[in-house]
Amino acid sequence: MSKTNKNIPELRFPEFVKDGEWNVETIDELCEVLNNIRKPISSDKRENGSYPYYGASGIIDYVNDFLFEEKLLLVGEDGAKWDAYEDTAFLVEGKYWVNNHAHVLKSKNINEKFLESFLIKTDFNPYVTGAAPPKLTLGSLKQIKVPKPNSLKEQQKIASCLSSLDELIIAEEQRLDQLSEHKKGLMQNLFPQEGENVPKVRFKEFEDDWVKTPFSSNILVIDGDRGDNYPKAEEYSSNGYCVFLNAKNVTKNGFAFNEIQFITKEKDKLLRKGKLSRNDIVLTTRGSLGQFAFYDETVPFENVRINSGMVILRLKNNEIDSDFLYNFCRSETIQSTIQAQSFGNAVQQLTVAVINNFTLFHPKSIKEQQKIASCLSSLDELIQAQTGRIEELKEHKKGLMQKLFPNPDSKN
């Protein structure tokens, strides 16, 4: 049910429509502050135990004693993320310890889940002060205004609705974890482990030994352009002819194109190395080391280049299936090799020469390679679909929260 008054939510359960406007009260009026009980323990003095040790954003350790034994609401004081929907506020219960980076609130005349939900959708940034570091002071927190219905039943119904969604999201996240663990175990069995020449699990129609060769036998390792024509900061734009990838665009889950930069066609023509062709694999060689992404037909950009913190892995022949190579690159075999052969102090890195000497294990049969790749790709599709479902549920919850709570001007 839609209303124009700022103290009535856009969406309301029918049995409470006649109750009229919600009240607006401050955190100071709604909560007792227990900050005087919280206490930091430096990392060198913490004794390992079973009690959660909470900071500004959640559990940071486990200790052998506790300060609290009741359901309370924690709100990040410093070192937190204060944007809306960043879970700056979170309920905790059981036996636990809280350090001095989280405010500790005890609800008095408001449902604690209802209050947590409202604070989760709240942008705290207008209340944060200072720069080194920024801080949500107790004084500022107390001023935050909270719209709430007089009826505890209405508060509880809203809280139950959102709790049900939370439980569903948690269940779907557990399902995602199970799929990811299943894939991890499958990859350990489908590729030879250290000291092995064949994997533990094979499709019954294949019996030949696998081949062990250096990358350089089958793969061309291409570095990014590093010359005088390398793009300067002012030559990038938010749209253009050619995508120019940086470390943020290559993650453990492949390409991420939510933040991309472009160069012009003229600049692209000046560069001699680092241009992707379909079925190339990108490997990060500095910073976020060892991330792979596959430039297959699903990538929507036709012109893509890499920066100097990556290399391209390009097949030289038809002896290796590109999908198989991509999955092999993400196996523990290669990740262990990367960890063992990277070098550097402040920033770990890999060189083309080192990568050329990586060992590639593969079956001679292209059909076996393709069957392994197909099996793992099917799991990837399930994982991707599950990830999408979780994101849809989170977006649904966010939209629901926007309608279940009015938005009074709480910063006058």
Secondary structure, 3 states (H helix, E strand, C coil): CCCCCCCCCCCCCHHHHHHCCCEEEEHHHHEEECCCCCCCCCHHHCCEEEEEEEECCEEEEEECCCCECCCEEEEECECCCCCCCCCCEEEECCCEEECCCEEEEEECCCCHHHHHHHHHCCCCHHHCECCCCCECCHHHHHHCEEEECCCHHHHHHHHHHHHHHHHHHHHHHHHHHHHHHHHHHHHHHHCCCCCCCCCCCCCCCCCCCEEEEEHHHHEEEEECCCCCCCCCHHHCECCCCEEEECHHHEECCEECCCCCCEECHHHHHHCCCCECCCCEEEEECECCCCCEEEECCCCCCCCEEECCCEEEEEECCCCCCHHHHHHHHCCHHHHHHHHHHCECCCCCECCHHHHHCCEEEEECCHHHHHHHHHHHHHHHHHHHHHHHHHHHHHHHHHHHHHHHCCCCCCCC
